[in-house]
Amino acid sequence: MAVKTELTSDGILVATMDLPGRPMNVLADALVMGLAALPAKLADPAVKGMILTGGKADFCAGADLDRLVTWTKPEEPFEGSMALKRVLRALESQGKPVVAALNGHALGGGFEIALACHARIAIDDPKLKIGQPEVKLGLLPGGGGTQRLLRLVGVQQAMQICAEGNDIPVAKAKSMGLLADLAKDRDELMAKARAWIAANPKAAQPWDQPKFKIPGGDSRSPAVVQMLAIGPSIASAKSYGNYPAVQHIMSCIFEGGLLDFDTACVVESRYFAACVMSAEAKNMIHTLWFQLNAIKKGASRPAGVPRAKVGKLGILGAGMMGGGIAYVSAKAGIDVVLLDTTQEAAERGKAYSQGLLDKAVKKGRSTAEKRDALLARIKATTSYDDLAGCDLVIEAVFEDRAIKADVTKKAEAVLAADRVFASNTSTLPITGLAQASARPANFIGLHFFSPVDKMPLVEIIVGKETSDETLARAFDYVLQIGKTPIVVNDSRGFYTSRVFATYVMEGIAMLKEGVHPRSIEVAGLQAGMPMPPLALQDEVSLSLSVHVAEQTKKDLAAEGKTLPEHPGYAVIRHLVEIGRIGKKAGKGFYDYTDAGKTLWPELTKLYPTAAEQPAQRELIDRLMFAQANEAARCHEEKVLRSAADGNIGSIFGWGFAPFHGGALRFIDSMGAKAFVARARELAAKYGPRFEPAVVVVKMAETGGRFGDN
């Protein structure tokens, strides 16, 4: 049984959701059927009320996406949504009090179940999450969530909760009126639920009361009308119309504020069906749910190698990257040795953690005791002897082969023979760096992204001699610190740096051609990228790009090869020559002042704007096709081990437009045949870099897809 019931001596029916065969409670048919049977049990005269709780670690995690992705006609999600609503409506309108005792996370459909109860009480745990995150998968709450929230907290807060999809801490939820109370543990949770039932024997939902009014006014009230007048434009400015679920959520809540509850629920189901049928939802669910979960469960990890944990970590180089790695590792409970050439530099790296922790304490997200305990795990030093006993050492020094080789040898002299050494390089091939190692089988790449405390991805690079055991240990460490690992094979630039570069370089090439810089930047945002290309190049530094390019030329020359120069590179080199090296210097493509940043006015004099400007669609296509095509080449060359790694790496690594589901999903969603045709049009206009990857041409001929391969 998915919902187990017990009638206690005080007349309280305790219903426990415990879906068989699943690690979490989700809204599978069995659970919905179990909930549907509860009103009849509540009709028993011996029952005074009911407590609904979870029998697993969480209350309920939400929708059954395995079922949702099988729907191919809009009638299916509409009816599925309405069927759940009928169950929840029967539960809340049967005449006796029902309390949701939230023992763990209540998200999405799980939170909608809780909203259909007359009161919600949660364990006072800062890690407990409640909310409506459906929008992050291109969906909206389909079980009445938009309408119950509207009637509990008003138009504006309902829109924020549903359209932003962020988790709500329990303390904030209580202050908003979403929770009636908090409890210190499970026993107190159940006791408070019983007390609420005793105090409210004739509970009914606010919207079922005859004189009910929406808090703050309905959609006709002046204050709400004023907010609704600007809300859509604010949403459009953030999403550029790429996320239809946001517009559907706003429409749901606006229309719901003009209708009775039951009619509004039908409207919600119509919008829910529109979301489920959208390409954006299909893309995001495919990648950000199924592929992401597969990676986190170890799809890219070698099988048969026992799980391992890092107890002590060494970090070579206490710059911003090394300091960031130290912070996230210490936060995960790992003892960290942070080493640099001077004690002052090492202490400065530790101070990075101090700064982050002081902010958390100031904002009430942590305590002084927790801060001090975390800092105590980080030892700032200049002595390689302190690396003794480390399970893993990560070098995060300057991108210079000689420096990296030197620290590798010094660390390995102290490191136990079976321990792992990793390089945090973003471009230099791991196989080449491993030549400085006495044990290349234990050498691997761990490419972190800046700032480490915020960026969710770590790219694991497997060298020619890297062993499966070393890969498994690196994979386990990345999960241990709460990051998402992707695994790629060794190559110049690996995967993320290589494909990311095509985005910024294409934007810079447009500037050289005479495209107005503002049009380039807007195209990047319209495409769904988190930052436009010129601004992003400033962030990563023009001088660093020149350094990497020159190093690459030298490496290839040593191999008797030449690197075709991208048309955008001449622009970067020119700006560096005149001292405009990026944000760190206060001047690059933009000028940076205390007042903010503005495009450098001289750009259009240096690269005159052409009289005839291309359409924005053309610019967007160039930016997106450049990335997707290079990702396909990485798959073709076996740099990528799977499409999942490619998609997740593109979204989490450099922000490839999430609504497309990743760089390879972009091709799958469009269809290989259409992609090849458009890529060839772009190649004819702008050069051979747009010639479609051979793997995509073959898929166009056979009807193939990247899928999960």
N, C-alpha and C positions, 0 to 999 in steps of 0.2 A: 504493500500500500504506500502511495506517495504522501498521503496525509494521515497520520495516526492520531486518534482521539482518545482522551481519557476524561471521564467525568469524576471530579474529585468530590469529597464529602461536603464541601461548602457550596456545591451546586455550580461550580465553574467548569466549563468544558475546555480542556487544554488541547489545542490542535497543533500538532508538530509536523512541519513540512520536512520530508526526508525522502527525496526522489531516489528510487533504487537504481543502482548501476551508474550513477553520476557523482563526480566529486563535489559538485555544487548543485544547489537547487536552481533549476531554470524552468521557464514556463512551457514545459513539454506537455503533451496531451494528458499524460497520467496525473501530473500535478494539478492541472486545471480541472480535471474530472474530480479529483479529491477535494478541491475547493468548492466545486459545485454541489457536493453532497453535504456541506456544512450547514446551510440554512435549514434543511430538514431536521438535522440533529439539534439545532438551536430551538426548534419548535417544541421540543419535549418540555412539558411543564416543570420538570425537575431542574431544568437548566436556567440559571440566572444570567449568564453571559459567557463570553468566550475569550480566551487568550490564544492568539495565533503567533507561533514562534518558529524558529528554524531548528532542525535536528542536526544540521551540519555546522561547520565553522561560521558560515554566513547565514543570514536570514533568507535571502534569495538574490541571485546574481542577475536575473533579468530574462530576456527573451531566449527562446531556443533557436539560435541562428542556423543550426543544422536543418531545421524545418523551414525556416523563413527563406533560405536560398533556393528551395525547391519550387517556390511559387513563381509561376510564369504568366499568370493573368491577373489583372488588378482586382477581379472579384475575389480571388483567394486571400490576399492580405486584408481586404475590406471585411470579409466574413470572419476571418480569424480574429481580427481586432474586435468586431462586434460580439463574437462569441465570448471572448474574455470579459468584455464590458457587461454582458448579461450576468455572468457569474459574479462579478464584483458588485454589480448593482443589487443583486439579490442578497448578497452578504450584508451590505450596509443598510438595507431598507427592511430587514426582517423584524425589527422592533426591539431587539435586545442588544446590550452593549458588547462591542467587540474591540479588544485592545491588541495592537501589534506590539509584541515584545521583541525588540530588535536586538538579538544576541550577537549580530555581526553585520557585515555589509548588506545594505538594501539599495540596490542600484537598478535603474531602468524599470523593467516590469516588476521587479521585486519591490521597488519603492512605490509603484502604483498599487500593488496589493496593500501595502501599509497605509497608503492614502485612503483606501476604501474602508479602512477600519475607523472607528470613532475616535480613537486616540492612539498615539504612538509614544512608546517609552523605549529608550535606548540605553545600553551600557555606556557609561561615561569613559570612553576610550578614544584618545585623539587619533588612533589609527582606523577607527570605524568610519566607513564611508557611506553616505547616503546621497542620492541625487538622481538626475535624469541625463545620463551621458550619451543618449542615443544619437544626438546630432554629430558626434565624433565618428559615427559610422554612416552618416548620411541619412539618418532616420529621425523620427520624432516619437514621443511617447504615444503608444497606440492603445493603451488600456484605460484611457480617461485621465492620464496624468496632466495634460495641458489644462483640462477643465477643472479638475480638483484643485490644482495649484492656483489657478486664476481665482477661484472662490475662497481659497485660504489666505493668500498673501497679496492678491491684487494683480493688476495687469503688468506693471513694470517688473516686479520681482519674478512673476511667473515667466515672463519673456527672458529675463536674465538666466534663470535656472535652466530653462529648456534650450535656449539658443546658444548659450555658452557651454553647457554640458559639464561644468566643473563640479567636483565633489564638494559637499557641504559638511564641514566639521560639526559634530553633534552639538557643541556649545552654541554655535551660530544658529543651527537649526532650531534649537530651543528658543533662542531669543527672537527668531522670526515667527514663532508660533507653529512650526511644523512638528515639534515634539512637545508632548505634555510634561515630560519629566525625564530625568536621567537617573541611572542607578549605578552603584559601585561594582556590582557583580551580578551573576545570574540569579542568585537567591533573592537579592533585593529587587531585581528586575521583575521577577514573578510576583513578589509581595506587593510591589507598587501597582502592578497591573490589576491584581485582585482588589486592592483598595480603590482603584479608579472605578472598577465595575460596581463595587458596593455603593460608591458615592453617586453614580450616574445610572440608576436602574432603567431609565427610559431614554437612553442616549439616541440621538439622531444627528445626521450630518447637518451642518449649517445650511447648506443649499436646499435641504428638505424642510426647513422652517418657513412658515408662511410670510414672515416679514424680512426674509434674508436680503441683504444687499452686498454686492461685491466690495471688499475693502478698498478704499480709495476711489471708488466710483466705477461705473461700467464704461463701455466704449463710447458712450455719448457724453460723459461728464467733461466739463471744460479742461480740467487738469490732465485727464487721460488723453483727450483729443490733441492737446498740445504736444504730449509725449509721442503719440502715434504719428504726428505730422513729421517729426524728425527721425523717429526710430528706423524706418526703412532706409533712409539715406545714410544713416550711421552704419547700419548693417551692410549696405552695398559698398560703402567706402572700405570696409574691412574685408569683405569677401569677393568683391567685384562680380557678384552674381554667379560665382562658381559653385556655391553650395545651396541648391534649391531647398534643402531641408530648413534652412534658416528662414527663408521667406514663408514656407509652409507653416512653420511654428508661429510666426507672427500673425499670419492670416487666421490660424486656428484660434489663437487667443483673442484677436480682435473680433472675429465673428462670434466666438463663444460669449463675449461680453455683451452681445445683443440678443442672445437666445436663452431659452430654458435649458437646464442641465442635460436632459435626455436628447434633445435635438442637437445641442452642441457636441455631444459625444458622437453622433452620426457624422457630423461635419469633420470631426477629428479623424474618424476612420477613413474618410475619403482622402484626406491629405496624407494619412499614413500609407495608404495604398499607392499614392503618387510617389512617395519617397521610396518605397520598396521597389517599385518598377524603374526607378531612375538609374542611369548608368553610373552616377556618382556613388550611390549606395552600394551597388554591386561591386564596384572597384574597391571601395574602402573596406567593405566586409571581407572580400577575398584576401586583401593584403593585411589590413590592420587588425583582423581578427584571426582568420585561419592560418595565414602564413606566419604572422607574428607569434601566435601561440605554438605553432609547430617548431619554430626556432627556439623559443624559450623552453620547450620540452626536450630539446637536444637533437633536433633533426640534422643539424650540421656538425654534431659532435661524434667522434669515432665511437663505435659500439664496442663493448667488451672491456673498456678501460674503467677501473673502479673510480668512483667520484672522489674528489680530493678538495681540501680547503687550505687556503693560505693562512698560516698563523702569524708569520713575520714576513714583511715586505721591505725590500730595499729599493730606493729611488735615487738615481744618479742625475743630478741637476735639479736645483731648487727654484727654477724660474716659475712663471705662471703655470706652465703645464705640469711640471713636477709638483708644485705646491697644490695644484688641483687634484692630482692623482693621490697625493698624501691625504688630502681631506676626505675624499670619498672612501678611501680604504680604511682610514681610522674610524670613520662614521660607521663602517660595516663591522667594526670590532677587531680590526687587524692592527698589530703592532707595526709601526712604520719607522724605518731608518731613512732620513732625508739628508742626502749627502751633497755637498758642493765644495768648491775649491777653497772657500773661506768660510769661517764660522758666521761672519756677518751675512753672507749670501744664504747660507743654510737657515739661519734664524729668520731672514726675510721671507723665505719660502714657507716656514712654519707660520709666520704672521699672517699669511694669506688665509689659513684656516681660522686664526684668531679673529680676523675681520668678519668672516662669514658668520662665525658663531656669536660674536658680539651683536651683530644685527638681529640674529634669531632670538637672542635673549631679550633684546630691547623691544622686539615686536611680540614677545610673549609666546613664541613658538618653541622655546627651549628654556633651560634653567642654567644658572651659573655653575651648578654642580655637574650637569651633563656636559657643559662646555669644557670645564676643567678636566673632566675624565677623558674626553676625546683628545684634548691637547696633550695630555700625559702619555698618550699612545704614540706620539710623534717625537722622535729623537732627532734633533738637528745636529749634524756632525760633519767633520772633514776627514774622518778616519775610515778607511776601507775595512779595518778590523771589525768595525761595528756591524758589518754585513754577515758575520758568522752566524749561522743558524737560520738564515733567510730561506724561505721556500721558493721565493721568486724575487728576481731583481729586474727592475725596469729602468733602462737608460732614457732620459729625456733631455739630452744635451743638444747643442747646436747641430744643425744639419751639415755636418762636416765629417767625411769618412775617417780622417785621421784622428779627430777627437773621439769619435765613437769607438774606433778600434782600441784606442788607449784605455778608455774606461772599461771596455769589455774585458781586456786582459787583466786589469787590476782587480775587477770584481770577481772574475772567475778564480783568481788565486786564493780567494777566501771562501767562495761558495762551494758547498758540498757537490760532489761529482754528479749526483742524480737530480740536482735542482735545475730550475728553468731560468734562462736569461732572455729578456725581451727588449726589443728596441721600439721606441715610440716614434720612429721616423714616419713622415707623411709621404715621402716620395722615393727615398733610396731603396733599391731592391734588397730584400732580406738575405737572399743567397749570397750576394756580394758582401754584405756586412758580416755575415756568419763566417767569412774567411778569417776573421780576426779571432774567432772562437776556437778553443781547444776541443770543444764538444758541440759541433754544429747540429747534431740531432736534438740538442736541448735548447736550440736558439729559435726564436719566433718573433714575429712582429705584433705589437699591440698598438694600434693607431687610435689614440684618443682624440677627441674634438674639443675645441675651446669655446666657452669655458667648461671645464670638465664637470663642475658641480651641476651644470644645467643640461648639458648635451647627453642624450640617452644612449648613444651608440658607441661601440668599440669595434673597430675593424681588425680582425685577427688575420695576419698574413703568414701563410705557410711557405717556408723556404724549401729549396730542393731537397735538403737533407733533414728537415724537421720531422721528428717522429710523431706517430699517432698519440703516444702518451703525453708528449709535450703539448700537442694541440688540445688534448682533453683537459689537461691541467689549466691551460690558458683560458679555455672556454668556461671551466668551472669558476675560475677567479672572476671573470667578467660578470657572471651571474651572481656571484657572492657579493659584489659591490653594487648590485642593483641596476646594472646596465644591460643593454641588449647586444649580444654578439652576432656579427656576421663573419663567415669564414671565406677567405679568398686565397687564390694561389698567387705566388710571387710574380710581380711584373712591375715595370717602371710606372710609378704613380699609383700602383695597385688598382683599386676600382674607384673608390670615392674621390680621391684627388684627381685622378685622370678624367673622370666624367664631369666632376664639378668645374674643372678648368674650361670645358667646352662652353659652359653657360656664360661665364664672365668674358671669355675671349670672343664669343660671338657678338656680345653687346659692344665690346670695344671695336670690333671690326666694323660694325654698323656706324660708329662714330667716324671712323676713318673714311667711310663711303660718303659721308655728308648727311647722315640721319641726325636729326636734332636730338641732343642728349636727353632732353625731357621726354621725348617720345620713346626713347630706348628704355628709360627707367620706368615709365608707365606701362610699357609692354611687359616688362618683367613682373610687375605686380598684377597686371591683368591676367598673365599666364598662371598665376597662383603661387609664384615663388615668394618666400618670406622677405627677401630683399632684392632690389633691382641690381643689375649686373655691375654698373659703374661704382655704386656705393659699396657693393660687396667686395670689389677689387681693392678699394681703399681700405676696407677692414682687414683684409689678409696681407696688405702691404704690397705696393708695386715693386719695391726693392727686393723683397723676398722672392717674388715671381721671377725677377731678372736673375737672381742668384740660382734659383732652381733650374731655370732654362740654361744658364751657362754651364752648370754642373752636368746637366743632361747631355749637352753638346760634347763636353769633354769625355764623358763615359762612352758615348756612341762613337766618337772619333777613335777611341782606344780599341773599339771593336770593328773599326773600318766601316762605320755606318754614318749616315747623315740624317739630321732631323728636319723634315719639311717645316718651314717657318709659317706659323699661322699669321694671317694678315693683321691680326690685332696686336701682335707682339711688338711691332715697330712703334706703335703708340705708347705702350708701356715703357719701352726703352727710352723714347724721347722725353716723356714726362720725368723719368728718373734722372736723366741727364740735366734737366733744368731744376732739379731739387724737389719735385712734387712726388714724394715717395709714399703718400698715403695718410691715413688718419693719424697715425702715431706722430707725424711731423706737422699735423694741422693743415696739410695741403696735399691734394691728390687730384682726382677728378672733381672733388668738392673742396670748398674752403670750410675750415672748422674753427668756430669762434665760441665764445661763452654764450652767445645768443643762439647757437645752433649750427647747422650746416646748410650750405647753399652750393649749387653747381658753380664751379669756377667760371666767371663771365668770359674769360679769354678762350675757353674751349672752342666756342663757335668761330673764333678768329683763327685759332690754330688749325681747326678742322672745319672749314666753312660749310654751312648748311646748304644742301642742294636745293635748287628751286622746286623740284618735284619730289615730294616726300612719299614713301611707301605707305600702304594701308597698315593699320595696327595689326590686323590679322596676319599679314606677312611677317611682321616683326615677331609676333608671338610664335608663329610656326617655326621660324628660324631658331629661336631660343629653345623650344621644346624638342624639335627634331634633332638638333645638335646633340642634346643630352641623350635622348632615347637611342639614337643610332650608335653612339659611342658605347652605351651600356650593352647594346646588342653585340657589338664587336668584342666586348669583354666576355660575354657569354660564349661567343663563337671561338675565342682564343683560349677558353677554359680558365680564364682568370676568375670568373664567377663559377662557383660550384653548383649553384642552383638559382632558379628564378626568384625564389623567396629571398635569398640573400641580396639579390640585385634590387628587388623592390623595396624591402625594408631598409637596405643601406642607402638608397636614394632619398627616401623620405626622412629618415632619422639622421642621416649623415649631412646632407646639405639642403634639405628642405624641398626636394622635388614635389611639385604640387600634389598634396595628398589626395585630392578628389579624383586624380587619375589612377591612384592605386600603385604608383611607382613607375620607374622608367621603362621596365619591360611590359608591365600591365598596360601602359600607354599604347604600346604597339598592339597588344592583344585586343584591347578595347576598340581600337580603330579598325583592326583587321590588317593582316600583313599585306594584302594586295593593295589596299588604299594607302598604306604607309609607304610602300615602295613607289607607287605612282607619284605621290606628293614629294617624296625625298628626291626623286629624279628631276622633278620640276625645279626644286631648290638647287640641286647640283648644277643644272644647266645655267642658272642665273648667278650662283655665288661660288661655285668651285667644287672640286672633287671630294672635299670633306663631307659633303652631303650624300655622296653615293651610298645607297643602302647597303648595310652589312650583308654579306653573302648568306648568312643564316636566315635573315628575314626574306631575302629573295627566294630561297628554297621553300620557306614556309608559305610564301605567296603562291608558289606553284603547286604545293601539296595541300593547302588549307590547314597547315599546322599552326600551333600556338606555343608560346613559352610555357604557359600554365604554371605548374609547380616544379618543372624540370630544372 
